[in-house]
């Protein structure tokens, strides 16, 4: 009975004990956090000892002999002995042993020093093959086969990279095979035209002179064609311009010559005939007789020959005032009609000054002045065209 009573009392106290156990698990963690917050933080390059003192670390190439015992003291460090090193700031009492280049085909690239370990490298003609993250070995560099060409040379960390030569492809067996046609797997590897199995020396070099000769002949033919086309076009243009002059020269000496006088507007074709009897002495005229210089026809010829951006410069050189140029721009929305009006102002003014009244025939001296101004503006081609058309010698 007493034993049963004791068990009942223990069972009643069990929840209280469990609660206290849980509290004991959480309390140390919070206390630990507070304790950590109370610990001092050491400056960079120092470390905290078990006694709560900040001591300086030893530099690379040194090891700790005795730590400091009070604030303001310095740790006692000593240099690493031969064949040992430390490559970081530390507070360890022991240095690390230097590495030895033990592998076959391996040599020392940099000897061991107090602050760095030995640096090993593969000998010439070998490369480092990584077996895993910590293990490697030096293997001999591969050489390319006769049907291969080197794409990347062998280095310390990479083997030779070989690719198939031109007109070869890497087959399913991993070896380079010759291309027989330019289809399927060989489409991107063979030249055009496809290589054929021929006996004797390489025919590529023999085709070079033939290709060069054909190219030279084609170039000469092209130049000759351009030159002939240019000369034919030039002759045709001159004949077309000289056609009216030749028609006048062929006219009978007993016939009447008509002087065509256009109205002021160039778009109208009102013609007034003036008859005149040619003297017997005019039958012996030279081959090229100057044509009558009709102002509208001359102006349109000038507008066709002179670039648009240089027309205003030309009329200024001929003496047309800026106010007259601006008035022409205001009166005509079309650029060509405005330029026509500017040249007509010059032509009519010169014709009146020469005693021609309102007649639309330009005196020859004014045409010569126009040609001289064109040459001063470096428009020699336009000047030559006008000289050819009006037989100016």
FENMO-V808838 format. One record per run of one state. SS is the DSSP state (@ for helix, = for strand, . for the rest). FROM is the first residue (numbers start at 1). LEN is the number of residues. If there is no record, write none. Layout:
BEGIN
ss: [SS/SS]
from: [FROM/FROM]
len: [LEN/LEN]
END
This chain:
BEGIN
ss: [./@/./=/./=/./=/./=/./=/./=/./=/./=/./=/./=/./=/./=/./=/./=/./=/./=/./=/./=/./@/./@/./=/./=/./@/./=/@/./@/./@/./@/./=/./@/./@/.]
from: [1/2/39/46/49/54/57/58/59/62/67/76/80/84/86/90/91/96/98/106/111/113/114/116/117/119/123/126/131/136/141/148/153/161/165/168/171/176/179/184/187/204/250/261/262/272/273/280/285/294/295/306/308/318/322/332/335/354/361/362/364/377/380/390]
len: [1/37/7/3/5/3/1/1/3/5/9/4/4/2/4/1/5/2/8/5/2/1/2/1/2/4/3/5/5/5/7/5/8/4/3/3/5/3/5/3/17/46/11/1/10/1/7/5/9/1/11/2/10/4/10/3/19/7/1/2/13/3/10/4]
END
